Amino acid sequence: LLPPDGPWNAGIGKESVADTRARTLRATQWLRSKATHDMVRRHAGGDKSDPRLVVVLHSDLIDLIMKTVLAQATEVDQVPWNQFQVITDNTSVSELLVPVEGADAKPTLEYVNRMVST
C-alpha cells in the first residue's frame, strides 16, 4: 500500500487513474485476505463474534475501495471508476462488511456518511 517510511506524497502530485486503480485493488485484496481477517480476530482476543477493523483514509480512496468491494472486482481493469457512485463525506463514518476471499457471503454496505453530532 504505502511505504512505511514515507514520504507518502513525495511531491509527485496526482496519481494516474491506472495507479489509483492498482492501489485500490491492492487495498481491497488486503481487506479480503484471510491473513487480514485472522489478524483482526487475533487482536480482538480470538473472540468468535464479528470483530471490526477501522480504516481511516481520504474519502476518494474510501469511495473506490467500497465500489471495488461491492463490484467484487479481482483485476485492475475491473475496478469501477465511473460505473456507479459511492460518495463519502470527509470526517464521516461508513461501515462496509468485507467477507474473506473465497467465502460465500456477499459484501454489505451497512451505512455511509454517518456523522457524529456533539
C-alpha positions in Angstrom: 0.0 0.0 0.0 2.1 3.0 1.2 5.8 2.7 2.1 6.1 2.6 5.9 8.9 5.1 6.0 7.3 7.7 3.7 7.3 10.2 2.2 3.8 9.3 1.1 3.3 12.1 -1.4 6.9 12.7 -2.4 5.8 15.8 -4.3 4.7 13.7 -7.3 1.3 15.3 -7.4 -1.8 13.5 -8.5 -1.5 9.8 -9.4 -2.8 8.4 -12.7 -6.1 6.5 -13.0 -4.2 3.3 -13.6 -2.1 3.8 -10.5 -5.2 4.6 -8.4 -7.0 1.5 -9.6 -3.9 -0.6 -8.9 -3.6 0.8 -5.3 -7.3 0.4 -4.7 -7.2 -3.3 -5.8 -4.2 -3.9 -3.5 -6.0 -2.4 -0.6 -9.2 -4.4 -1.4 -7.2 -7.6 -1.7 -5.6 -6.9 1.7 -9.1 -6.3 3.2 -10.4 -9.5 1.7 -7.4 -11.7 2.7 -7.7 -14.5 5.2 -4.5 -13.1 6.8 -6.1 -9.8 7.5 -9.3 -11.4 8.8 -7.1 -13.7 11.1 -5.1 -10.7 12.3 -8.3 -8.8 13.2 -9.6 -11.8 15.1 -6.3 -12.2 17.0 -6.3 -8.6 18.0 -9.9 -9.0 19.2 -8.7 -11.7 21.5 -9.8 -14.6 19.2 -13.5 -13.8 20.0 -15.8 -15.7 17.7 -18.0 -12.6 17.4 -17.6 -10.3 14.4 -14.6 -8.1 15.2 -14.2 -4.8 13.3 -11.2 -3.2 11.6 -11.2 0.6 11.4 -9.6 2.1 8.3 -9.0 5.8 8.0 -8.4 7.2 4.5 -9.2 10.1 2.3 -12.8 10.0 1.1 -11.9 9.4 -2.6 -10.0 6.2 -1.8 -12.7 5.0 0.6 -15.2 5.5 -2.2 -13.1 3.5 -4.7 -12.5 0.7 -2.1 -16.2 0.5 -1.4 -17.1 0.4 -5.1 -14.4 -2.3 -5.7 -15.6 -4.5 -2.8 -19.2 -4.1 -3.9 -18.4 -4.9 -7.5 -16.3 -7.9 -6.3 -13.5 -6.8 -8.7 -10.5 -9.1 -8.7 -8.5 -7.5 -11.5 -7.2 -3.9 -12.0 -9.4 -3.3 -15.1 -12.5 -4.4 -13.1 -12.0 -1.6 -10.5 -15.1 0.5 -11.0 -14.3 4.1 -12.0 -17.5 5.7 -13.4 -19.9 2.7 -13.4 -21.7 4.0 -10.2 -21.0 6.4 -7.4 -20.4 6.0 -3.7 -20.0 9.4 -2.1 -18.5 9.7 1.3 -18.0 12.9 3.2 -14.8 13.8 4.9 -15.0 13.1 8.7 -17.9 10.7 8.3 -18.2 7.1 9.3 -19.2 4.3 6.9 -19.5 0.6 7.5 -18.7 -1.9 4.9 -18.7 -5.6 5.7 -16.0 -7.3 3.7 -16.1 -11.1 3.6 -12.9 -13.1 3.4 -11.8 -14.1 -0.1 -13.5 -17.3 -1.2 -16.4 -17.0 1.2 -19.9 -17.4 0.0 -21.0 -14.2 1.8 -21.5 -11.1 -0.2 -20.1 -7.7 0.8 -22.6 -5.5 2.5 -22.7 -1.7 2.8 -24.2 -1.2 6.2 -24.2 2.6 6.1 -22.5 5.6 4.5 -21.8 9.1 5.9 -22.9 8.7 9.5 -21.9 11.9 11.2 -21.2 12.2 14.9 -23.2 15.1 16.5 -21.9 16.8 19.5 
